[in-house]
């Protein structure tokens, strides 16, 4: 398509010249044509344009497509005449007009968008912005991380200690455990003594218990293996991991006890007490939790095996379940548990649970995704269903539905407030330890749309509990007001907050944003001592400094300007288009300092940068949530894009770096970890784990890209927060570069991503630089050879 064709067929082409100049431009263009046909079909979709000149587009408020992007969609509709398309384009959130770029790009073509079932917030944006029919698909199959290399050796040492701790070899084994844990840099959350130090038996048990708990934590994490293929239901083995997680949650509304709880009750314990004891490193509780975990997996595996055919597929669950139930010892879960210490587990509670799990299993393996896609392409009705985490909300299953979110006015639910209290109390415990026994005065945190949809508002509830209020629902279940919790009931000061809402949260949860702003202002106006109400303390100080009213100084809920999304720090870092830390901080402040004001409803977001800076300058800690085993810190760039840790350090008068924490609510035993520990745990369980990268390699070209993306994001965390230690890069270099067979396989499968991987190693490593440069030149030559071959093919 030449420039004349592009301009004549694209009615809005002249509007793009403000940002991109005259067509064809230099993106997705050969200098004469906006988009070459062969390039379009090879790439499937052109770039958004950040890659060409990211800094310019980051500060642009129009978010317009470039000429190559527009030409691609014009070609698809007017020349190729496609029946359907997939489109996602930044811009205004709702109420598209013919002057909005998403509306112009989509034209009159149906937008059929396959979307991960666990991401309903972005799916909702796709519906609102480009009329998409979003068809849900399962997240990748997951299994437990397992142990490898030194971690496996450490686990074997712990088993030896448990068998021989009362013999003369006990101290020697503990010394080996300490030495191995230090070599692995397993944790920096508790001090380890010198290897040969004489220790009393109780201290030896505590040290081994803490190391054992970390080993168990790594081994039991869920790991997405490979990528999901639409239309391929999980195998029996893959279904087991999902069922184990579903079975780990109590469901009091349905009178269903979790399997770990049933097993703990068998030995006279409460599972919550076992979790707490294990977290503290009490060796007996760590061992009991391991036994409960293994028995749970075994019982569920025995159940699923009864429904599995010779090909490893789950079939005919209903009939097979009916033949299992009510026959005592012939029930497969009972048979398995009879070989363990949990032989006396309550049969009736087990039967209720496994009847429920049978229904879950049918939904997990239902093959509905291609059917839903086919209905959409036919223009037929596609059954709607909620998006979210299927472990918490079974209505997400089966996939292949048209995704919708939830009624935002029901958030946060009572269950979300209960979970939030646990997480906030643990966060404050951590911070008191890091802060010399003092509570933090201010916590800067992030609210995201997807997280809150999946958890029915847990992140929102965390903010409310920090400031010491609880939500109140009306007779219809709508949460439209809050009430303060008394200081006596709270038992601590009210913590000040600085809330950074994602653009999607701002758009989807306008009522909850209003509620939150009202709650903070209400707390600031309570007649309480400053030492027990940090919101009031800081608001009074800032009101005096800014010369404004107390309510205006209590502005604490910030986001982007309307129609704008993200700080775009992630794009600047990933494209290496920044020169110093101040540039990134200015970008964050300029894009995220727009305040919500419940006293001016409908007025939109108003820039209040000075108020934002003053509030952030009081932060003692920063905080984010992980709510899904599929997505963690190094999976996507949203987490470091939102992280204000270094920014807060630059704004604080004492220039002290705030503590940075991540809450992990992916399991029944919610954890709060430091940012650095979470990044290390992520590297151990995914990037450096053979089970993960071998699973990715099975997905070929895209799998190599996933490996490269994860390493790049790990390096970005290092640049953004300094939270990555050198051993991560050394291990990555040994795994992907020094291993000749792996290196060749990566290069042959996806040379472009392998080149980026080598480039990342060059930036992060301090060793083998000459070898890395030679390898970079080699892969450059290989890519140039592919390009020359493509040119010859196109000419012929």
N, C-alpha and C positions, 0 to 999 in steps of 0.2 A: 504494500500500500504506500503510494508516494504521498508527498505533502499535500498536493492538490486534492487527492481523494480523501485524505484524513480531514482536511478542513471542510470540505463540502459535505461529508457525512457526519461530522461531529459538531453539532450546533454550538457547543459551549467551548470549543477549542480556543477561541480568543481570550476567554476568561482566565485560562491557565498561564497566559504570558506574563502576568504580574509576578508570579513566583518562578517561572521556568523559562522565560524569554520566548523568542520566536521558535516555532517547530522547525526541525524535528527534535532539537535538543540533543543532549549527549548521553541520555539514559535509554537503554534498550533501542538503540538506533545505530545505523551504520554511517551516519552523517548526512544521508540523503533521505532515508525513509524512517518514520517514527518507530516502526517495529518490523523486523524481518520475519516472514512467515515461519521459516525453519527454526528460528530462535524461539518463537512463541511456542511452537509445538514441542520443542525440546525441553523448555523450562516450564511449560504449562501455565505459568502466570508470571508476569514481569514484577520487578521489585517495586516497593512502595516509594522509593526515592530517598530514604534516609542514607542509603549507602553512597549515593553520589555526592551529596553535600549535607551531611547530617546537621551541622550546627545551624545552617540557615533555616532548614525545615523545622528544627526543634523549637525555634523561637517564632515561627510563623503561626498565626492564629487561624488561617484559612484552611490549613490541612488539605490543600488541593492536590489532586493527582498530577503526575508529570505527563508529558505528551505521549510517551511510550505506553504508559499505563492506560491512558484514555484511548489510544489507538487500538490497543489490544481488545478492549471491550467493544469498541465500534466494529472492529473486524469480526468478532464473535457473533454480534447481533446482525449486522448489515450484510456481510459478505459470506461468512461461514454459515450463518443462519442456524445457530444452535437452538435446540429445543429447550435446553435448561443450562443454568450456569451456577457456579458458586462464587459469591462476592462478599467480602468484608472490607469496609472502607471507613477510616476515621471521619469524624464530622459531627454534625448536630445529632442529638440523641433521639428525639421523637418529632413527629409532625413535619415530615419531609415536604418540601415544596419543589417545584421544578427548577429552583435556583440552587438546590442542594446537590453536591457532587454525588453522594450515593444514589440519589434518585436519577440523576443524569446517567450515571454509569450502568445502572441495572436496566435502564430502558424499559422494554416490554417483555423481557425474558423471565420465565419462572426461576426463582432462586431456590434450589434444593441443596441444603447444607447438612452434610453428615457431621454431627457434633458429639463429642464425648459426653456421656450421660452425667458425669460428675462436674460439668461446667455450665450450669443453667444460666448464670448471670450473663456470660458473653453470648450464649445462645439467644437470650432475650434481646440483647443489643442487636444481634443479627436480624431478628424478627422486626424490631422497631425501625431499624435504619435502612434495611434493604429488603423488607417483605419476605424474609427467608422462611421456608418450611424446614425446620431443623429436626433431622431424624437422629435419634440417639443411638450410640453404639457403646459397647462395653469398654471399660478401661483394660489395659493389657493384663494378661493372666499374671497372677502373683504367687510367689512361694516364699518360704522363710529363707532368710539370708544364708544361714549355715555358717560354719567356721572353716577357715582355710589358713594355710601356712602357719605363722607363729601363733595365731589365735587358737588353732587346733592343738598345738603343742601346750599352750597355757592351760587349756581345758583339761588335757590329760594330766598335767601336774596337779591340778586342783582335785581331780578324782583320786590320784595317789595320796594326796594329803588327807582326804576324808577317810581313806582306808587305813592310813598309817600314822595319823596325827598323835595317837597316844603311845607310839613307840619312840625309840631314840632317833628315828629318821625324820620326825615331824619338823624340827627346826631347820634341818637341811633342805627339805622340800619347800618350806616357806621362803627360804633364802633364794631358791631357784625361781619361785613364783614372782618374787619382788624384782629379781634381775630381768626376767623375761618381760614383765609388765613395763619396766622402764625402757627396755629395748624397743618395745612396740609403741612407746609413747601412748599407752592405752588411755590414760586419763590424767588430767591435772586438777581434778576436782577434789582430791584428798591427798595429803602428803604420804609418801611411802618411805619407810625407814631404810637405813643402809642394809645391804644384803646380809652381813654377818652379825648384825646387832642381836644381842640376847633379848628375847621377848617372853613375857609370861603367856601361858596357854590361851587365856581369854583374848589378849591382844593379837596373837597369831590368828585366832579364829576370825576376829573382826577384820583384819587385813585381807585374809583369804576371802571372806564373805563379800567385801566391797569389790575386789577384783572379779570374783565369781558373778556378782550381780551385773557388772559391766559386760562380761562375756555373754551372759544370758540375754542382756538387752540387745546386743549386736545380733546374736544368733536368731532371736525370735522376731526381728523386724521383717515386715513384709517387703518383698522385692519384686517390682514389675519385671518380668523376664520377656524380652523381645517386645514386639508391637502387636496390637490386636489387628486381626484381619476381619474386615466386615463380612458377616455371614458365616463365620466359623465359630460355633459355640465352644465354650471351654470343655476340655477333656475332663474325665473324672478326677485325675490328679490335680488339675488346675482348680476344679471346683472345691476341693477339700480346703485349701487355704482360705477361700472366701467364707465357707461355712464355719471354719474355726473362729474367724473374727466375728461373724454374726452370733455364734454361740457364746462369745465372751461377754455379751452385754445382757444385764437384767432388763426385762421388759415388764415392769410392774402393771402397766395398763392392761396387759394380756395375761397376767398371772403366770409369767414364764421366768424361771430362774436361769441365770447363766450357768453354763457347764462348770467353769471354774468355781463358782459359788457352791453348786451342789457337791462337788468333790471336796471342797474345803470343809463344808458342814459335816461330811462323813467322818472327818478326824477331829471334830469339835472346834473348828476355827471359822472365822469370818474372812472372806477373801480380801476385803479391804485391809484388815489387820495384817494379812500375809503380804500384801503389796507394800504396806508401810514398812514392815520389818525387813523385807527384801531390799527396799530402797536404802535403808540404813546400813545394810551390809551384815545383818544378823544371819550367820551361816546356816542355821537350821531353817530359817524362813526362806532363804535363797534356794536351798535344796528342796524344800517342800513345794515352792512355786515351780521349780523345774519339773518335779514329779507330776504336779497338776497339769502343767502345760503339755507334757508328753502323753499323759493319760487322755487328755482332751483330744489331741491330734489322733491318737490311736483309735479312740472310740468312734470319732467321726470318719476316719479312714475305713474302719470296719463296716460302718453303715453304708458309705458310698460304694464300696466294693461289691455289696450285694445288688447294686443297681447297674453294674457295669458289664458291658459285653466284652467279647474277646478283642475288640479294636480299641478298648479303653474309653468307650463312649457311654455316657449315662443314658439309659433307656427305660421306659415304662415304670417311672418312679411310683405312681399311684398304686398299681397292682402289687408291686414288690413290697411297698411299705405296708400294705394291708396284710400281707402274709407274715411280716415280721412282728407287728404289734400284738401285745397281749400274750405272748408265749414264753414269758419269763426268761430262762437261760438261753433260749434260742434267739433272743433279740441280740443282734451283733454287738451293740454297744455294751450290753451286759456281759456278753462273752469276753470281750476285751477287758473290761474293768475287773472281772473275776480273777484275772492274773495279776492284779495290782493291789496296793493297800486300800483302794477305794471300793472294795468288793461289796460293802454294805451301803453304797450310794442309794438314795431314795428312788425306788423303781418308778413310782408314779410321777415324780418330778421329771425324771429322765424321759419317760414316755411322752409327757406333754411337750418337752423340749424337742425331742426327735420327730414328733408329728409335725411340729412347726418347721423344723429344719428340712423335712421332706418336701413341704410346700415351697420353701426357699430354693431347694435344689431344682425343682421343676422350672422355676422362673429363671434361675441362673443359666441353665442349659437350653432354654427355649430359643429356637432359631427363627427370629422374627425381623432381623435387621434388613436383609435384602428384600423381604416382603414389604416392609414399610417404605423402603426406597422405591420399589416398583410401583406401589400405590401412589406415591407422590409424583412420579414421572408420568403416570397415567392421568394425573389430575383428579384422582379419587381422594376420598376422605381418609386421613391418617389419624388413628386414635391418639389423643393427647395423653401425656403423662408427665409427672413432675421430674425434674432433674435433681441431682444430688448424689449423695453417697449411698449406694445400695445396702451397705452394712447397717446404716442407721435407718434408712427409709426404703422398705421393700417395695413401695409403690413405684419406685424407679424401674423395676423389672416387670416384664421382660423389656429389653431394649428394642429399638425399632419404632418407638413412639415419637410423636411430635412434642418436643420438650417444652414445658412451661415451668415457671418458677413457683412461688408460693404467694400467699396473701401476706404482704409485708406487715400489715397491721397486727398480726398475731405474734410478732417478735418483740422481745425475747420470750420464749415459753418458760414455764415453771422449771422444766427439766434443764433448759439452757442456763437459767439462773443458778440452779444447783451445781451444775458442772463448772460454771464460771467461778463460783465461790471457792471450789477446790483449787483451781488453777491460780487464782489471785492470791490465795493464802500461801501457796507454795512459792509463788514469785516473791512475795514480801518476805518470807522466811529466808530465801536466798539472798535478797538484797540486804537484809539486816546483817547477815554474815559478812557480806562484801563491804558493808558500810559502817563497820565498827559498832554493830548493835543498834544502829539507828534506822528508823523507817525512811524510805526515800520520800522526799517532799513532792517530787513530780516525776511522772512516767510519761514518756513520749511513745505513742503506739499507733498502729495502723489498723484500719477497718477496711475489709474487702467484701465485695458483693458475693462471690462464690462461697467463701468461708461461711458467711452468715446464712446463706440459703441452705447449705449442707447441714449446719448445726442448729438451725432454727434460732439463730441470734446469739450464739455463745460469746463471740467477740464483743458484741454490743453489751451483753450482760456483764462482761468483765469490766468494762469502763464504768458501768453503773455501780458495781460492787466496790471498785477502787475509791470512788467518791462517796460511797456509803449511802446509796439509795437502792430501793427495789421497785420494780415495775408493778403496775396495777392494771388488771384487765377488767373490762366491763362485762355485762351479762352475755354479750355476743363473742367474748374471747378476744376483743380488740384491745391492744395495749395503747392507751392514749394519755396516761399520766404516771407520775412517779411519786413516791413518798420517801422522806429521809428515814434511814435506820438510826435509832438512838445511839449515841456514843457508848452507852453502857452495853448495848447488844453488839455493837461493832467491835469493841474491845481494842481499838487502835485509832490513830488519827485518820481523818479523811485525806486521801492522797490526791494531789492535783494531777491533772492530765493535760496532754496536748495531743489531740486526735487528728491524724492525717487520714482522711477518707479517700479511697480510690475513686476515680471518676465514675466507675460503674456503680459503686455503693451510693455515691451522691445521686445518681440518676434513678436507681431502683428503690431507694429507701429514704425518700424525702421526708416522710412522716417521722421515721425513727431519728433522722438527723435533727429534726425540729425538737423531738422529745429529749434528745441528748443535750442540746444547747440549753433547753429549759431546765434540765436537771442540774447542770453545772452552775447556772446562774442562781438557782434556788439554794444550792449548797453555799455559795459565796455570801448569800444574804442571811444565813443562819447566825444567830447571836451565840457564837461559841468561841472559846479561847483560840488564839492563833496557833498555839502548839498542838491543838487537836483538830484544826481545820486549815490545811495548807492551801486549799482553794481560796479561802477568804484571805489568808495571809498574803498570798501573792497578788490577788486581785487588788487589794488595798494599796500595796506597794506600786503596782503598775498603773493604777488609776492616778496616783499622785505624780508619777514620772511622766505620764502621757497627758495629764490634765483633762481626763475624761471621767465619765460617771463609773461607778463600781460595776454596773451591768455591762457596759461596753468594754471595760478592762477585763471582764471575765470571759471574753471570747476565747474559746478553746477548740472549736470544731472547724477544721480547715480542709480545703481540697483545691482542685484546679478551678480556673474560671469555667463557666458554663460552656460546654462543647469541647473542652480541652481535657486531655487524659495524660496521666503519668508525668513524672518529673523529667523523663527522657534522659536521665543520667545514664541509664543502662545503654542506650544507643550511643551516647558519646563515648563511653568506656569501651564498648564492644568494637566500635569503629576507630578507636585510638585517636579521636578528634578533640582531645582536651590536652591542655598544657600544664595545668597545676590544679591542686585541690580546690583553691578558691573559685576557679571557674565552675567546677561542679557544684559547689555550695551556692553560688549565685544563681545557677540554673535552677536548683531545687527551690530556693527561696522565691524566685521570680514566678515559678509555675505553681507552687503549692501553697501560697500565702493568701488565698482567697477564702474569706470567712463566711460562715453561715450565721444568720442572725434571726432567731425566732421572734424577735420583737418587730421585724420588718418582713412579714410573710409575703412571698411573691416578688421580693425585690431582687432576687438573684444573689450570686456570690460577689462580695465586695472585697477588693484588695485591702488587706490590713497587715502589711509586711512588718511594720515595727512591733505591733502587738504579737505577731507570730514569733519574731526573734526574741522578744523579752520572755515570752512563755517558754520557748525552747531552752533559753539560757538557764532556767531553773531546774532542768531535767537531771536527775541522778541516774536514770536508767532508761533504756529503750527496749521495746517489746514488740514481738510479732508472733503470729500463730501458724502452726502447721496442723492441718486437719485431715490430710489424706496421705496414705502410704504411696500413692502414685506420684505425687508432686512434692518435692522438697526444695531446699535452698538452692541446689545446683541444677535443678531441672528447668526452671524458668527464671527470667531476669526480673520479675516483679519484686522479689524480696530485696535485692540490693538496690533496685530503683527507688524503693520506699524507705530504705534504712537511713535514719538521720544521725547515726552515732558520731561520725566525724564532724558533721555540721554542728551538733550540740557542743562538742569539745571546743570548736572554734568560737562559739558564742558565749560559753561560760567565762566568767571573770577570772576564775582560777585556772582555766584551760585544762581542767581535768577531764579525761575521757570518761563518759558515763559507762556503767555496766550495761551489757547488752544481752538480752535473754530471748529465748525462743520456747514457746509452749508447744508440746507435741501431744495432741489429743487423738492420735491415730489408733490408740488401743484403750482398753478399759482402764488401764493404769496410767493416767495422764502424767506427763513429765514436764518439768521446766528445766531447761539446760542453758548454759551460756552459749552465745553465738559461736565462739571458737570450738566448743565441744560439739556443737551440732554440725558444723562444717566438717570436722574430723570424722564424726560418725557417718556423715553422708559419704565421705570419700571411702571409708572402710566398707560400708555396706553396698555401695554401688560402683563407683569409678574403678576401684582396685580389686573388686570382688570377681573372681573368675566366673561365677555363676551369672553375674549381671552382664559382663562384657561378652561372654560367649553366647548368651541369649540374644544380645544385640547383633552379633555377627551373623546369626542365622537370618536376620532380616536384610542382609546384604547392604546395598548402597545406603539406604536410610539408616541402618543400624550403625554404620561407621560415622555418619553425620551426628547421630546421638552421642557417640563416644566423644567426638571432637567438641560438641556443644557443652558437654558436662565438664570437660577439662577447661575449656575457655571460661565458663562461669565460675569455676573454682578459682582461677587466676584473677577474675574480676573481683571476687570477694577479698582476695589478697590486696588488690589495688585500692579497693573501696574502704576496707576496714582493717587491713593488716591482720586478719584472723586466720590465716593459713600458714602452717609451719612447713619447713623445707622438705620434710620426709615425704609429704604428699607428692611433690614434684619428682623427687628421686624415685619413688615407687612407680609413678606413672611413666617416667623415662625408661625404667627397667622393664616394665610390662609391655609398652607399646613401641618402643624404639630399639632397645637393645636386643630384644627377642627377634631373631632374624625371620623366623617363620611368621610371627604375628605382623612384623613390619611389612613383609612382602604381601601378606593377605590384605592388610589395610590399604596399601598403595594400589594394589590391583583392583580392589573392590570399589574404592571411591578416592581417586587421586586428589581431587579438589579438597575434600575434607581432611585427607591425610596431610596435605600441604599446610592447612590451617593448624592442624595438630602439632606439626613440627615447628611452625612459627611460634605457637604458644609455648612450647618447650624452650625455644630459644629465648623468649622474653622472661620466662620464669626461672630457668636453670642457671647455675653458675659453673656447671661442669660439662665436659664433653662438647663444648661450643663448636669446635672445629668440625667434629663429626656431624653435629646437627646441621651446620652450614652446608657441608657436602651433601647431606641427605636432602636438604631443601633444594639445592641445585638439581639433584637427580630427579626429584618429583616435578620440579618446574619443567625439565626437559621432557618428561613423560607427558605432562599436560599439553605442552606445545605440540608434541607429536600427535595427540588426539585431535587438537584443533586443526592441524594441517590436514589430517585425514578427513575431518568433517568438511573442510573447504573443498577438497577434491571431490568428495561424494556429492556435495551440492552442485558443483560446476558440472559434473557428469549427469 
